[in-house]
Amino acid sequence: MNTLSGRRGFLAGSVVAACGGLAARLGAAEPFARPGRPSFRLSLAAYSFRDSFRDPEKLDMFRFVDYCAEQGLPGAELTSYYFPPDADEAYFLKLRRHAYLRGVEVSGTAVGNNFALPQGEERDREIADVKGWIDRAAVLGAPHIRVFAGSAQGIEDSEARKLCVSALEECCDYAGKKGIFLGLENHGGIVAEADGLLEIFQAVQSPWFGVNLDTGNFHTADPYGDLARCAPYAVNVQVKVEMRARGGKSEPADLERIATILREATYQGYVALEYEAEEDPWAAVPRHLKELAAAFG
């Protein structure tokens, strides 16, 4: 069976559920078919150095790419927040050339958006902004963009999910024409838990859509179990060095366990360190990259 058409055929039947309660169908989503063995390529999210990016004299995207090259990383995730506000196509082409010459692939970029908004100008601006970053990602040669669902504002969560689905479908249609995946992150709001994330995944009608699995963002009773539920649908993975279960304290992430979850899902793709812990990232990131390499090697 053709994988994409099979998934689309399945999901066509779930659109009705998207309008009235997908929870009953949460076990039925079809994972991506990935023959062969799992494989991981390491990357680093620019967000890891968010404080340093506040001073362009200290760190900019070109120097971040250099840093990734110095760490021996195959990829660099170029978070959209840290590009100059006046960056134009010439800038993105220059950065793409620079990354290529340093032997670093742009593994993706990441945008901040809220699709859980009522119909209107604000929601339209959010959609237009994501499309703008799709254009920029195409110039950069980035195959993936991390997107958010958002938090419902003035509407019920069920209505917010339907609006999110339609916005994602519109943006995925645009992204697919440029060969770019959109990965929905488990990032609070209406996708704070696995059920909400998988509900939206089931409903979106696009072969260019998947999950951006952030290992530190499920603050549920069983975060590792929820990661395992969502891993078969991942198109990008961001690894945090800490995890926190509901009612508990932050603890060091079990990287070996996370790697096992991804292997069992036959994940094949980028695994990006997104560092958020308190220690200075300039001291901590190199150490954690070595730990990632050991766990995912």
DRENLOMAR-304166 format. One line per 8 residues: their letters; for each residue x, y negated, z negated of C-alpha. Coordinates in steps of 0.5 Angstrom, whole numbers, plus 500, padded with zeros to 3 digits. Last residue first. Layout:
! DRENLOMAR-304166
a = X/Y/Z | ...
END
This chain:
! DRENLOMAR-304166
gfaaalek = 550/487/463 | 544/484/459 | 546/485/452 | 553/484/453 | 552/478/458 | 547/475/453 | 552/475/447 | 557/472/452
lhrpvaaw = 552/467/454 | 551/466/446 | 558/464/445 | 559/459/450 | 552/456/448 | 554/455/441 | 560/450/441 | 557/445/446
pdeeaeye = 550/447/444 | 551/444/437 | 548/448/432 | 540/447/431 | 537/452/436 | 534/450/442 | 538/454/448 | 535/456/454
lavygqyt = 539/462/457 | 537/464/463 | 535/471/466 | 535/471/473 | 532/477/477 | 530/484/477 | 525/486/472 | 524/494/472
aerlitai = 519/493/466 | 523/498/462 | 529/494/464 | 526/488/461 | 523/491/455 | 530/494/454 | 534/487/455 | 529/484/450
reldapes = 531/489/445 | 538/488/446 | 537/481/445 | 534/481/438 | 533/474/437 | 536/471/431 | 530/469/426 | 526/463/425
kggrarme = 521/464/419 | 514/468/419 | 507/466/419 | 506/468/426 | 513/471/429 | 519/467/430 | 524/468/435 | 531/465/436
vkvqvnva = 537/465/441 | 532/463/446 | 532/467/453 | 528/464/459 | 526/469/464 | 524/468/471 | 519/472/476 | 515/476/470
ypacrald = 509/480/471 | 512/486/469 | 514/482/463 | 508/480/460 | 506/486/456 | 513/487/453 | 513/480/451 | 507/481/447
gypdathf = 510/487/444 | 516/483/442 | 512/477/439 | 508/482/435 | 504/477/430 | 504/471/434 | 509/466/435 | 510/467/443
ngtdlnvg = 515/462/445 | 522/465/444 | 522/470/450 | 520/465/455 | 517/469/461 | 516/465/467 | 510/469/469 | 508/470/477
fwpsqvaq = 505/466/483 | 507/466/490 | 503/472/492 | 497/467/491 | 490/468/488 | 490/466/481 | 485/470/476 | 490/475/474
fiellgda = 495/470/472 | 490/466/468 | 488/471/464 | 495/474/463 | 497/468/460 | 491/467/455 | 491/474/453 | 499/474/451
eavigghn = 498/468/447 | 500/460/447 | 497/460/454 | 491/455/453 | 496/450/449 | 503/453/447 | 508/455/452 | 508/462/455
elglfigk = 511/459/462 | 507/460/469 | 512/461/474 | 511/458/481 | 515/461/487 | 518/458/492 | 518/460/500 | 516/453/503
kgaydcce = 509/454/505 | 508/458/498 | 509/452/494 | 503/449/497 | 499/455/496 | 502/455/490 | 500/448/488 | 493/449/490
elasvclk = 492/456/486 | 495/453/480 | 490/447/480 | 484/452/481 | 487/456/475 | 488/450/471 | 481/448/472 | 478/455/470
raesdeig = 483/455/464 | 481/448/462 | 473/451/462 | 475/457/458 | 479/452/453 | 473/448/452 | 474/440/454 | 476/434/451
qasgafvr = 483/435/453 | 485/443/453 | 493/444/453 | 497/445/458 | 498/450/463 | 506/449/464 | 510/450/470 | 517/453/472
ihpaglva = 519/452/479 | 523/458/483 | 527/459/489 | 531/453/488 | 534/451/495 | 535/444/493 | 531/441/498 | 526/446/497
ardiwgkv = 526/444/490 | 525/437/491 | 519/438/495 | 516/443/490 | 518/437/485 | 513/433/489 | 508/438/489 | 508/438/481
daierdre = 507/431/481 | 501/431/486 | 498/436/481 | 499/432/475 | 497/426/479 | 490/429/481 | 489/431/473 | 490/424/471
egqplafn = 485/422/477 | 479/426/475 | 477/433/474 | 478/435/466 | 485/437/464 | 488/444/463 | 493/443/469 | 498/439/464
ngvatgsv = 505/438/467 | 513/438/465 | 517/441/471 | 523/446/471 | 528/448/476 | 530/454/479 | 536/459/480 | 540/454/483
evgrlyah = 546/458/485 | 553/457/483 | 559/458/487 | 562/451/486 | 562/449/493 | 555/452/493 | 553/447/487 | 556/441/490
rrlklfya = 552/442/497 | 546/443/493 | 548/436/489 | 549/432/495 | 542/435/498 | 539/433/492 | 542/426/492 | 541/425/499
edadppfy = 533/427/498 | 532/421/493 | 534/421/486 | 531/414/483 | 529/417/476 | 536/420/475 | 535/428/474 | 534/430/467
ystleagp = 527/432/466 | 527/436/472 | 531/442/469 | 536/444/473 | 537/452/472 | 544/454/474 | 546/461/477 | 552/466/478
lgqeacyd = 555/464/471 | 562/464/470 | 562/459/464 | 567/454/468 | 561/455/474 | 556/453/469 | 560/447/466 | 561/445/474
vfrfmdlk = 553/445/475 | 552/441/468 | 558/436/471 | 554/435/477 | 547/434/473 | 549/429/469 | 553/429/462 | 557/424/458
epdrfsdr = 556/418/462 | 549/420/464 | 547/419/456 | 541/422/455 | 543/428/458 | 547/430/452 | 541/431/448 | 538/435/453
fsyaalsl = 544/440/453 | 540/447/453 | 535/443/457 | 540/444/463 | 538/452/463 | 543/457/464 | 543/463/469 | 545/470/468
rfsprgpr = 543/475/474 | 539/481/471 | 538/488/475 | 533/493/474 | 534/499/478 | 530/501/484 | 523/499/487 | 520/493/484
afpeaagl = 513/493/485 | 510/487/481 | 505/489/476 | 498/489/477 | 493/486/472 | 488/491/469 | 489/491/462 | 486/484/461
raalggca = 480/486/464 | 475/484/458 | 479/478/457 | 477/475/464 | 471/471/461 | 466/468/465 | 469/464/471 | 475/467/471
avvsgalf = 472/474/471 | 469/472/478 | 475/471/481 | 477/478/478 | 475/482/484 | 480/478/489 | 485/479/484 | 485/487/486
grrgsltn = 485/485/494 | 491/480/492 | 495/485/489 | 494/490/494 | 496/485/499 | 502/483/496 | 504/490/495 | 502/493/502
m = 500/500/500
END
